[in-house]
Amino acid sequence: MNLRSAAGSTVTAVLVVLVVVMLVGQQLGQPIVLGFVLTGSMNAEPANMAPGDGFVAVPPAIAGDIDEGDVVTFEAQQLQGGGLTTHRVVGETEQGYITRGDANPFTDQDGPEPPVQESQIVAVALEVGGDVVVIPRIGQVVLLLQGGFSAAASALSGIPGLGGIADGNAGSSMVFVGLGLLAYSLVAEMVGGRGRPGRDDRSRDRRGETSAVLVLIAILLLITVPATASMVIPSGTNDITIVSSQTPSSSPTVIERGGSVEYTYNFSNDGFIPRIATVDAASTGVDVAQSSLVARRGETASTTVTIHAPEETGAYVRSVSEWQYVQFLPAPVILSLHDIHPFVAVAAIDAVILVVVTTVYVLAVGLEPFRFRDRDRDVTFVDGLRRRIRKWL
């Protein structure tokens, strides 16, 4: 493979990676690495983001405190019927953040949208030198793929075993496709279907070769992205506002001053792989009976959380943090890594997935190029994909 071909393949792989993570983020309601805008509400100074433009989405935990002027993606309650909205923070009150699209004459809170709470913010747009880093038109590719996905889901709705795809479960669909591609590669190798060219034909047919490394990258991406999302998206801190009252009340959030209340904290596993959850106190006035929970497929694990009210009356916030992990490592190992930092545990689990899948692929298939040729046109799979991406962009 010459330098030009390698560069073209690299650019194609990067574009595919970006589009896939955006598609998964949109389906899960949580931007992953990249987000994009759907309307023209930000198509004005200073952001100048047209519909379909993308941006680098930084998780709030990494971005730090939200300041006036930040562009954030939040779960709107009323705007456009609810859902992800990307607007700029233009103020802050005791009730929450005030937001507005750069192209809108009024704030969101001038309409039906209440002030945005910290827990509603799912991403902060990366800024360099005070300007949002914008990737033009990349979101249009995601919208096209979403349309194709919806059409395919409707067509597959009657096929047994494909309910996850038909229901729009992007994570399950990606894992299904990734495992299918891995299985196809293994079968193709066993039956000799890759069609390696002979020595005499190697130079002539090099343009008809598709890098096995790119196929491996696609498989890894399709498996690890939803696995990572399934751990990171549901994790975080849950805030509970309580009232320390002079008198007892039947309301679970109104506690007699100096008293306490217990409630059951449930952790359910709707996936196929056993999962571990860590439940910890994230503020004062909270006790957790059992911090580590394990749930197998279809099971629910529970622990008791006790919330204490201070002697002084008034409203107080009590917080509980939860992190979820797929159990690809022994539970003691995951918990030890979690104690270092949750992202260390996530990275270790992803590393196990990457190593196992890569080892199986390399040992069974190898890294010799695949040949996917069109009988009617002398265009390789990668060349065709690259041309389609160029047309979209």
Secondary structure, DSSP 4 states (H G I P E B T S, - for coil): --HHHHHHHHHHHHHHHHHHHHHHHHHHTS--SEEE--SSTT-STTT---TT-EEEEEPHHHH-S--TT-EEEEEESSGGGSEEEEEEEEEEETTEEEEE-TT-SS-GGGTTPPPBPGGGEEEEE-EETTEE-EETTHHHHHHHHHHHHHHHHHHHTTSTT-HHHHTT-HHHHHHHHHHHHHHHHHHHHHTTTT-PPPTTTTTTSGGGEE-HHHHHHHHHHHHHHHHHHHHHTT-EEEEEEEEEESS--SSTTEEETT-EEEEEEEEE--SSS-EEEEEEE-STTEEES--EEEE-TT-EEEEEEEEE--SS-EEEEEEEEEEEEE-SS-HHHHHHHHHH-HHHHHHHHHHHHHHHHHHHHHHHT-SSPEE-B-SSS--BHHHHHHHHHHHH-
